[in-house]
């Protein structure tokens, strides 16, 4: 599917989670690509927002409060983007502290499971790769490449960190309804992230949306990187029938991946959809 330039990108990542650019660099790149409204949605943290906000003021980009929260739905991990919340809300900060603790626990378990690879100080090196923040699987993969255990990132995941491999640790995430409640209580909108990336059948996706909306969720991404032809029409129709707000974002993580670039989408949202950015306080 060919990519279209679009000035609103409400899903991207920085070094604050599993991206490879500093938050200020993400904002600068977004501005360079023609993005005028951006949400930095790092995984389970808003640590990069202050730096991004300063860069946004300097570049003229409108920065919206954003995050991508991990949660459980019927024993599956799904991601919910939060937009427009109050980052200073006390209960919100307490919830994020719990997510941070979950991520550190998971990182320690990954390091323990990879002990047979005999990489000295693996957790410390992965943490360094993450800029002192909680390391995820990509950071462990970079260490394995640097130490010569594998030849590249793809091999690191194929052999040690991909789904079902030794380093694939499932964290103890909160339930879907809990995460949606956190976002709503902090004044934000909850958005189902990249709904076609979970491997769900159409029936299962509708069931996910049933539970999401029952919990108070209001929006879903209809455009993001990696979609197939036909996904936009299907997801847009779900939004219409369910009165869901629509969102879109590149899910940018790293430069050099033209299929996943800031301000580039596999199409444009249909004009009749109610877009989430029009409903943020």
C-alpha positions in Angstrom: 0.0 0.0 0.0 1.4 3.4 -0.9 1.9 6.0 1.9 0.3 9.4 2.1 1.6 12.4 3.9 -0.6 13.5 6.7 -0.1 16.4 9.2 -1.5 14.6 12.3 0.5 11.8 13.9 -0.9 10.5 17.2 1.3 7.4 17.7 5.1 7.4 17.9 7.9 6.4 20.2 11.2 7.8 21.5 14.2 6.7 23.6 11.9 7.1 26.6 10.6 3.6 25.6 11.6 1.5 22.6 12.4 4.1 20.0 15.9 5.1 18.9 15.6 8.9 18.8 15.5 11.3 21.8 12.1 13.0 22.3 13.3 16.3 20.9 14.7 14.5 17.8 11.3 12.8 17.2 9.6 16.3 17.3 12.2 17.8 15.0 11.8 14.9 12.5 8.1 15.2 12.7 8.3 18.9 11.8 10.6 18.1 9.0 8.1 15.6 7.6 5.3 18.1 7.7 3.6 17.0 10.9 1.8 19.9 12.7 0.0 17.9 15.5 1.9 15.2 17.3 1.4 12.9 20.3 4.5 11.2 21.7 3.0 7.8 22.9 5.9 6.0 24.6 5.1 2.7 26.2 3.8 3.1 29.8 5.7 6.3 30.4 5.5 10.1 29.9 9.2 10.6 30.8 9.9 12.1 27.3 7.0 14.6 27.3 8.9 17.5 28.9 11.7 17.4 26.4 9.3 16.9 23.5 7.2 19.8 24.7 10.1 22.2 24.7 11.1 21.0 21.2 7.5 21.4 20.0 7.4 25.0 21.2 10.6 25.8 19.3 9.4 24.1 16.1 5.8 25.2 16.1 4.4 21.7 16.4 1.3 21.2 18.6 2.1 18.4 21.0 -0.7 16.5 22.7 -0.3 14.5 25.9 0.1 10.8 24.9 1.0 7.4 26.0 0.6 3.7 24.9 -0.4 1.5 27.8 -0.1 -2.3 27.9 -3.0 -4.3 29.3 -4.5 -7.7 29.3 -7.7 -8.8 27.4 -8.7 -12.4 27.6 -5.0 -13.4 28.4 -3.8 -11.4 25.4 -1.6 -8.3 25.6 -3.2 -5.4 23.8 -2.2 -1.7 23.7 -4.4 1.3 24.5 -3.2 4.8 23.5 -4.2 7.5 25.9 -4.6 11.0 24.5 -5.4 14.4 26.1 -5.0 13.3 29.7 -3.7 15.5 32.6 -0.1 14.3 33.1 0.0 15.9 36.6 -3.0 14.0 37.9 -2.0 12.2 41.1 -3.9 9.0 40.5 -2.5 8.9 37.0 1.0 9.2 38.3 0.4 6.4 40.7 -0.9 4.2 37.9 2.2 4.9 35.8 4.5 4.0 38.7 2.8 0.6 38.8 3.4 0.1 35.1 7.0 1.1 35.5 7.5 -1.5 38.3 5.9 -4.1 35.9 8.4 -3.2 33.2 11.4 -3.4 35.5 10.2 -6.8 36.7 9.9 -8.0 33.2 13.4 -6.7 32.2 15.0 -8.5 35.1 13.2 -11.7 34.1 14.4 -11.3 30.5 17.9 -11.0 31.7 17.6 -14.0 33.9 16.2 -16.1 31.1 19.1 -15.1 28.8 21.7 -16.1 31.4 22.8 -19.2 29.3 24.0 -16.8 26.6 26.8 -15.8 29.0 26.7 -12.1 28.4 28.2 -10.4 31.4 26.1 -7.6 33.0 23.3 -8.1 30.4 20.7 -6.1 32.3 23.1 -3.2 32.9 24.1 -3.1 29.3 20.5 -3.3 28.1 19.7 -0.4 30.5 22.5 1.6 29.0 21.1 0.9 25.5 17.8 2.3 26.8 19.4 5.5 28.0 19.1 4.6 31.7 15.4 3.8 31.4 13.7 0.4 31.5 15.0 -1.8 28.7 12.7 -3.7 26.4 13.4 -6.5 24.1 14.9 -4.3 21.3 17.5 -3.0 23.8 18.5 -6.6 24.8 18.7 -7.4 21.1 21.2 -4.6 20.5 23.4 -5.9 23.3 23.3 -9.4 21.8 24.4 -7.9 18.5 27.1 -5.8 20.1 28.4 -8.8 22.1 28.6 -11.0 18.9 26.0 -13.4 20.1 23.9 -12.8 17.0 24.7 -11.1 13.7 21.8 -8.6 13.7 18.5 -7.6 15.3 16.4 -10.0 13.3 18.5 -12.9 14.4 18.3 -11.8 18.0 14.5 -12.0 17.8 14.4 -15.2 15.7 16.6 -17.1 18.2 16.2 -15.5 21.6 13.6 -12.7 22.0 10.7 -13.3 19.5 7.3 -14.7 20.4 7.7 -18.0 22.2 11.5 -17.7 22.6 13.4 -17.8 25.9 13.5 -14.0 26.2 9.8 -13.5 25.4 8.5 -12.6 28.9 4.9 -11.8 29.3 4.4 -9.1 31.8 1.6 -9.0 34.4 -0.3 -6.1 32.9 -3.5 -4.7 34.3 -6.9 -5.6 32.7 -8.2 -3.6 29.8 -11.0 -2.0 31.8 -8.5 -0.8 34.4 -6.3 0.9 31.9 -9.3 2.6 30.1 -10.5 3.8 33.5 -7.0 5.3 34.3 -7.1 7.3 31.1 -10.7 8.5 31.5 -10.2 9.5 35.1 -7.2 11.7 34.1 -9.4 13.4 31.5 -8.2 11.7 28.4 -9.6 9.6 25.5 -8.7 5.9 25.3 -7.9 4.6 21.8 -7.4 1.0 20.7 -3.9 0.9 19.1 -3.2 -0.8 15.8 -6.2 -3.2 16.0 -5.1 -5.3 13.0 -1.8 -6.2 14.6 -3.1 -8.6 17.3 -4.0 -11.4 14.9 -7.6 -11.3 15.8 -10.4 -12.5 13.6 -13.1 -10.0 12.7 -15.4 -11.6 15.3 -12.7 -11.4 18.0 -12.0 -7.8 17.2 -15.6 -7.0 17.6 -15.6 -8.7 21.0 -12.6 -6.7 22.0 -14.4 -3.5 21.0 -17.5 -4.6 22.9 -15.4 -4.9 26.1 -13.5 -1.7 25.3 -16.6 0.4 24.9 -18.3 -1.2 27.9 -15.3 0.1 29.9 -15.7 3.6 28.5 -13.3 3.5 25.6 -14.2 5.9 22.9 -11.8 5.6 19.9 -9.8 3.3 17.6 -6.9 3.8 15.2 -8.0 3.3 11.6 -4.7 4.1 10.0 -1.2 3.0 11.2 1.9 1.4 9.7 1.7 -2.2 8.4 -1.9 -2.2 7.5 -3.1 -4.3 4.5 -5.3 -3.1 1.7 -8.9 -3.2 2.9 -8.0 -2.6 6.6 -9.0 1.1 6.4 -12.4 0.4 5.0 -13.1 -2.4 7.5 -11.9 -0.3 10.5 -13.7 2.9 9.3 -16.9 0.9 9.0 -16.5 -0.4 12.6 -16.1 3.2 13.8 -19.3 4.3 12.0 -21.4 1.5 13.2 -20.1 1.7 16.8 -20.0 5.5 17.0 -16.3 5.3 17.8 -13.9 8.3 17.3 -11.2 7.5 14.8 -7.4 8.1 15.3 -4.3 7.6 13.2 -0.5 7.5 13.7 2.6 6.1 12.2 3.8 4.0 15.2 7.2 5.4 14.4 10.2 3.9 16.3 13.3 4.2 14.2 14.6 6.1 11.2 15.4 4.1 8.1 12.0 2.4 7.9 10.1 4.1 5.2 7.0 2.0 5.8 6.8 3.4 9.4 7.7 7.1 9.1 6.4 10.1 11.0 3.6 11.8 9.1 3.2 9.0 6.6 0.1 6.8 6.6 -1.3 4.0 4.3 -4.1 6.2 3.2 -6.2 9.1 4.5 -9.0 8.9 7.0 -12.5 9.1 5.4 -13.9 12.6 5.8 -17.2 11.4 7.3 -15.4 9.9 10.4 -15.4 11.7 13.7 -11.7 12.2 14.5 -10.5 12.0 18.0 -8.3 15.1 17.9 -11.5 17.2 17.5 -12.8 16.0 20.8 -9.7 16.5 23.0 -10.0 19.1 25.7 
